[in-house]
Structures are given as structure tokens and as C-alpha cells.
């Protein structure tokens, strides 16, 4: 029996290394990432497209521009507010949820504290960055009916 290729409604396990555009390593997991392939939101669309038709043991190298990855940086998602609004113990890296000017509530990351002010940023930390991915497929299998109905992979697919 031939190995299953990456395609719609398959569960894929892969080792992923992510670099910035200058080649600095940003993330490399020790365990494979497992996701349900086919537009279910478990992986960036451009990465899914690059993996389509590949088999276990194959690798891809792909560079994604910001619009293919986590979007362009949006300065409108940056707010400076009075720190007292969020209470004591606020620190850089913490997340708060808030809505400004009647907008939809969003999750903001505290990026700076200065005096009585706090800088809040709702952009993804990798927004505005071109990213390079090196992925090696470790296993592929057909998704179960349960995984398809819930639109996510439940079980790893070990080689």
C-alpha cells in the first residue's frame, strides 16, 4: 500500500522551523505539529498549499510575505491608555481585553509601561514580518469522521 499524500481531509504531522526573513530562527518545536489539512484553519493557508501532494519524509522551504502569514502591521490597533484603567500588577507581555471608541472587544498585549501610561497592541506579534518556514512531513493519514465533524485533528499520526 502506498503512503497517503497530503490532501483534503488528511491529518498531517510535520516538524516546523520558522525563521525571519534574515534567517534568524524564531521557533523550532521539538514535537511534530499535527493538524487537519484542507482549509480547517489549523495551519496558514499558504503553508497548506505548499504541502499539498507531498508524502512523509518530504520537506518544503517556503517564504511567506506578511499578507500570507499574520498580516501587515496595523498602527490603528495600537492604543496608549492610562494604566490605572487595568488595575495593579500590569506588566509587559500581559494580555488584556478591551474595546475602544465603541469598537469590538479585542485582546491586546501590553508592550510598554511608562509613567502612568500603558501601550496596548492588538497586532499579532509576527504581523508585518516576512517569514521562512522549513517543514518536514513525518506522517499522513486519513482523518476520522469525528475529526472531520469537529474540524480538527484529535490524534497524532505517528510514522
Beta strands, then each sheet from edge to edge (+ up, - down):
strand 1: 10-20
strand 2: 25-28
strand 3: 33-37
strand 4: 59-64
strand 5: 78-82
strand 6: 95-98
strand 7: 106-114
strand 8: 117-121
strand 9: 131-142
sheet 1: 2+ 1- 3+
sheet 2: 2+ 1- 9+ 4-
sheet 3: 5+ 8- 7+ 6-
end
